[in-house]
Amino acid sequence: MNTRSICFILVLLLLTGRQLIAQTPGDGFINGDLLPNAPELAARGNYGVGVQTVKLVHAAQLDVLHGKAGQHPLYDRPLTVEIWYPALAVANRQPIVTYASTLGRANDPKRPLIPFTFLGRATRDAKPDLSGGAYPLVIVSHGYPGSRLLLTYLTENLASKGYVVVAIDHTESTYGDLAGFPSTLLNRALDDGFVLNEMARLSGKASTSFLAGLVNPDNTALVGYSMGGYGALNVAGAGYSPQALSLFGQMTGGSTALEARTQASPAYKSSLDPRVKAVIAFAPWGMERGVWDATGLAALKLPTLLVAGSKDDVSGYEKGIKAIYEGAINAERYLLTYVNARHNVAPNPPPLASMLPGVSADEYMHYAEPAWNEHRINNINQHFVTAFLGIHLKGIDYKKYLDLPGPEATEGWPGFKARMAVGLEMRHARP
C-alpha cells in the first residue's frame, strides 16, 4: 500500500471517528443541545419526548406537473409526517433516536442522493404523556428542497415544553423526490391545511391513533422555513398577489390553479382557518418576486414572528423579509435579524456526513452559515420561538423576552448573558 493510500485511509478514519464521537449519547453534542452562552428559554422543558412517523394521503389533488392548463390530472398526494409529542419515560432506555436523511438532489445527477444518519434526543414510539391534557399543535414546513427532519433541534425542544409538533415531508419538494417548482408553489399551503385537518381527525375521540386526546387542533401555530414560510404566511392570511398568479402561469403554460390562494379569491377568504393562532416564518421566500402586494400583506392579522439573515441572497432582506414585516400593518409582528447571516437561519447544522471525501461542498453549504455558528443560531431560535409560542398558544407571560430595547441595542436583552446579543436585531410593531 502506498503512502497516498495510507493517508487517505487515516483521513477517512479520522472523519468517521469525529462522526461517531459527535453522535455518541452522553459524550457528544447533539443538535439542539445548549452551548454555554445559550439564552435562557433555549433549555428543554420538563416533558419526555416521543417521536413517530405517520404516512398520510391527500386524495384527488391537482397534478400541476402533468397535463396542461385547465386539464391537469388528479392524483393521491402522499405526505409523510414526523410527530414529536410529550411522552412518558421508558425504563432502562436512553431517550436517543436515530434519524435517517439524505444529502443531494433527486433531479440533479451532479448531486447524487447520499443517505446519512444523525441522532436526536427523543424516544421512538414512546407512550404519550396525557397528564397535560390536549397539547397545542405546531405544524412545521421545510424549504425547497428539504425534509421533515430539517429542524429537529426545534421540534424536539418544543415537544419537551408541551406541544405536539408535526413536520411534513412535502411531496415533490424533498431531497429524495424533488420535482418541478410549480408543485411547491401550489401545494405548500394546501399541505399545511390538510395536515391540520388530519391531526384533528387522528386526535378525535373515535380515533385509535396514539394521538387520540393528545392534540388541541383549535390551538395551532405554523412554522415555515423558506418555501415553508411562503406557504405558512398564506395559510395565516396573506393571500398571494396577481403577480404570483402570473408567475405560476408562466411556469405551467397558463395554469390558474394558484388562483384559489390569491387575496382576490372568494375561495381563499373562505379557506382561512380560525384554528391557526400564530405563525413563524424563517426566511420566507417570495416577496422579492412580488408574491405578495400591499393588499395581501395587510390581510395578515395573526401574530407573526419573522426570522431573517440581513444578507439573505435567496429570499432577500430589505426588499424581501423586512418588506413583509413592514407591509403586514394589521398584525402584531416581530422581526429577528441575524446580522450578516444569509439564508440558512433555520435548519440543523451541516451533517458531519457532508464533510466526508467525495461529497460535494454544496451539500455542506446547503446547511451552513458563513458568518454564524449554526448551533448558536439553533439555541437563539429555540429561545425566541419558545417565548413567542408561549405567549400565543399557552398564555405564558413571556413578553419581556420579545419586547427588547430597540432593534440595534445589544445589551439588556432578558434571558441573554452579558455581551451575547451582539449581531442580533429585534424589531417589533403593532397594528
N, C-alpha and C positions, 0 to 999 in steps of 0.2 A: 504494500500500500504506500503510495507516495505521500509527500508532506502535505500537498494541497488537499488530498482526500481526508487526511487525518484532521487538518484544521477545520474542514467543513463539518465533519462529524462532531468535533468538540463544540463548534458554534451551535450546531443543532441541539446537542445535549444541554448546552447552557440555556438556550431559549426554552427548551422543553422543561428544564428544571425550574426556570423562572415561572413558567405557566403553572406547574404543579404547586410551587410554593405559594404563588399568589392566589391559588384556588383551594388551598388546604384549610378545612374548617378549623377555626381556632388559632391558626398560625398566620394567615394572610388576610389581606384587605379584600373584602367582597363589596361589589357595587352597593352603594348606599350606606356603608359604614361611615362613622364620623371621623373626620380629621380633627386634630386638636383645636383648630380655630373655627370649627363649625358653629353656626349660630344656634341659639337656644332651642328653637322649635324643630330643628332637624332631627333631634333624638327620636327614637322609636317610642311608640305608645306601649300600653300595658297588655294588649291582646297578643296571643299567639297568632301566627299567620298560616292559613291553609291555602292551597292552590289546586285548581282543577282545570282541565281542558275540556271544552264543550264545543261540539260541532252543530251549527245551525244551518238552515236553508231558507233563503228568502225567495219564495216561489214566484214565478211568472214576472221576471223583471226584464226591462228593455235591454237588449244586447246591442249597444250603440257601436260596437266594434265590428259588427257584421250587418249585412243588408245595406239599405240606402235610406236616405232621408224619407221619413214617413212610412217606411216599410221595414223597420228593424224587427228581427225575430225576438221572441221571448225565451228566456232561459231561467232555470232554477239556480239562483246565485248562492254558492256555498260560502259560509263565513265561519272560520274557526276563531273562537274567543278563549282567552285565558282569564280565569277568575280568581282573584285573591280575596280572602274574607277572614274575619275574626274566627279563630279556631282554638279548640282545646289542645293542650299539650299532650303529646304521646309519650307514655312512659318508656324510658330507656332508648329514646330515639332523638338524635340531634335534629333541630329544625333547619336542615340543609336540603336544598333541592338542586338538581342539575337541569339547566335549560339547554335545549338544542336549537341553534340558529344557523344562519347561513351567511357567508360573505359572497360578494359577486352580484351579478345581474343575469336574470334568466334570458334576456333578449340581447346580451352583448357577449359575443364569443371571446372578446379580449379580456373579459372579466368573468371567468367561469365560476360556477357555483362551488363553494368550498364550505363544507359543514364544520362547525366548531361548537364547543360546549362551554358553558360558564356556570358558576354557582350562584345561588341566591339563599337568603335566609327565610325559608318557608318550608312547610311540610306538605308533601304531595298527598292529596285525598284525605286530609285530616278532618275530623269531625267538627262541624261548625259549633261555635260558641253562641248559644242563643240567649245568654244571660243579659245581653244588651238590647234585646228586642229586635225589631226590624231596623237595619242599619241604612244610612243614606247610601245612595248609589253614585258611583263615579264611572263614567264611560270615557275610555282613552283611545285616541285615534292617532296612528303613526303617520310618518311622512311618505313621500314617493321617491324611491321605494323605501320600504321599511318592514317592520314586523310587530306583532303584538308584544314582543319581548324587548322592545327598544328602550323602555323606560322602567325596568324592573326595580331600580333603586327607589323610584317614586311609588310604584304600585304596591310594593311590599310595605313601604313606610306608611302609606295611608291605611292599608288593611290593619296594621298594628294599632291604629288610632280609632278603629271602629267604623270603617267604611267597607262596603263591598265594591271592589274595583274590577271592571271588566274591560280588557284591552282586546281590540279587534284586529284580526288579520284581514285587511281589506283585499278581497279577491281582485286579481289583475293589477295589484299595486304593491305586492310584496317582492322581496328579493327573488323568491323561488318561482313566481308566476307572472312577473312583470309584463304588462301588455300596454296597449295604446292609452295615451293620456286622457282621451275623452271619457273613458270608463271612470277614471278617478274624478274628473270634473263633475260628472253626473252623480256618482254613487256615494260620495263621502257622506253627504247629509242624509241620504236615504238609508245607508247602513246604520248610522247613528240612531235614527228614529226606529228602525226595525229592531235593533238590539235592545233599546229601551222597552219596546213592547214585549219582546221575548223575556226580558228579565221580570217584567210584571207578570207574565204568564207563568213562568217557572217558579216564582216565589209565592204564587197564589195558594189558597187553602186546599185546593184539589190536586195540587202538584205532588208528584212523587220524587221530584228533584231534591238534591241536597240544599237547594236554595229556598225550599218551602219555608215561609215565615221568616226568612233571613234578610230580605231586602225591602226597603221602603221606596218603591219607584216614584212615588209622589214627591220625593225629596232628592232630586238628581242634579249633578253637575257634569259638564262636559269638559274634557281636557284634550286639546289637539295640538299637534306639532306640525308645522309647515302646511302640507296639504290637509293634515288633520285639523289644523286651525282654520283653514279655509272652510271646511265643512262644518265645524263646530259653531263658528260665528253665524253661518247661515241658519242652522237649527235654532240658534238663540235669538234670531230676529232680524239679522242683517241680510235682507234679500239682495240677490245679485242684480247687476245693472243691465241695461240694454247692450252695453259693450261686451259684457260677459257672454250674453246670448249670441252676439255676433261672432265672438272669438270661437265659441263652441261650434257654431255653424260652419265657420271656415275649416275647422279640423275634421268635420264629419260630412262634408258635402251638402250642407244646408239643413242638417237636423235641427229641430226646435225642441228636442227632448228636455233641454235645461230650462225651458220657459217656465215650467211649474215651480221652479225655485227662485224666480226673479221677483223683485219687490212689487212689480205691477200686477202680478198674477193673483187673482182671487183664490186660486188653489193654494198658493203659497201662504197667504194670510190664514187660511183655514187650517193649514198644517201645523201652525205653531203650537207647541206642546206646553201647557201650563205646569207640567211636572218638572220641567227644567228650570232651576232656580238661579244658576250661575254658570259662567263659562271662563275657562282659562285657555288662552291661545299663545303657544310658544312659536315665535317667528312665523306667524300666519302668512301664507302666500296669497298674492292676487291683487293687492292694492295698486302696485305699480303698473299692472296690466289693465287697470280700470274695471276690475271685477266688482267693485262697489263704487257707487256715486254718493253724493251728499244725502239723497233721499234714503238710500238703503242703510247707510251708517246711522242716520238719525232715527231709524226704526229700531235700532238695537237699544233695548231698555233694561236688560238684565245686568246685574253686577258683573263686571268684566276685569280680569287680570290679564294684561298683555306682557310678554317677556321677550326681549329682543337683544341682539348684539348691535352696537352702534355702527359696525362695519359690515352688516349683513349684505352679502352680494348675491343672494338668491331671492329673498323676499323684499329687500330694500329696507332702509330705515327711515330717512326723512320723508320720502315720498311713498313709503310702504307702511311699516308697522306704526311708526309715530303718527302718520297721517290717519290711520284707523283710530288711534287714540284721540286725536284732535277732532275727528269727524263724528264720533259717537256721542253727540252732545246731550242725548237724553238718557245716558247710562252713567251710573257711578262707576268710574273706571280707574285702573292703576296701570302704569307702565314702568316695569322694572327693566332697566337697561344695563347690560354688561358692556362697559366702555372698551372699545377696540376688539370686541368679540365679533365673529362672523355669524354663521347660520346655526351652528351646532350647539345651541344653548339648552337643549332639552335631553338628548339621549344619554344612555350609559356611555362611559369612556370607551375608547377603542379596545376591542378584544385583543388579548395577547396573541391570539392565533394570527392576527393580521401582521404581526412582526416576523413571522416565520419566513425563511427563504422561499422565493418563488411566488409569494403572494404580492399582488400589485400594491404599490404605495397608495393607490386610490382607495383601497379598502380601509386603510388606516385613516386617511384624510376624510373619508365619509363621516367618521365619528369625531374627529379631532378638532380642537380649537387651537389656533396658532398662538394666542396671547393669554390663555387662561388654563388653569389646571381643571380638568373635567370633573374630578372628584369634588373639588371645591364648588364648582357650579352646581353639582348634584345636591350638595348639602344646603346651599343657599336656596335652591328651588324647593327642597323639602321644607325649609323654614317658612317661606312665603306662601307656598301652597297650603300648608297646614293652617297658617293664620287666616288666609282668605276663605278656605272651605269651612274652617271652624266657625267663622262669623256667619256665613250664609247658609250652611247646612245644619249646623249644630247649635247656633245661637250662643257661642262662646265669646266672651269679651276680649278679643284679640286685636282690637283696633289700634292699640299703641304700637303694634309691630308693623302696621301699614301706614299710619299717619305720621310720616317722617319729616324731619326738619329741612324741607326744600330739596329739589332734585339733585343738587350738586354738593350738598353737605355730606361729609364723610365721617363725621363724629356724632355721637349722641344717638345712634340707632339702637333702640331697645332690642335686646337679645343678641347683639353683636359684641364681641370682645373689642377692647380699645384698638384702634388703628386697622380694624379688619373690614371696614365698609369701603375702603378705598377701591376705586374702579367701578363702583356701583352708583346708579342714579335711580331715584324713585319719584315718579310723578303721580299726582292724584287729582282728579277733577270730579265734580258732582254735576248733575243736570242743572 
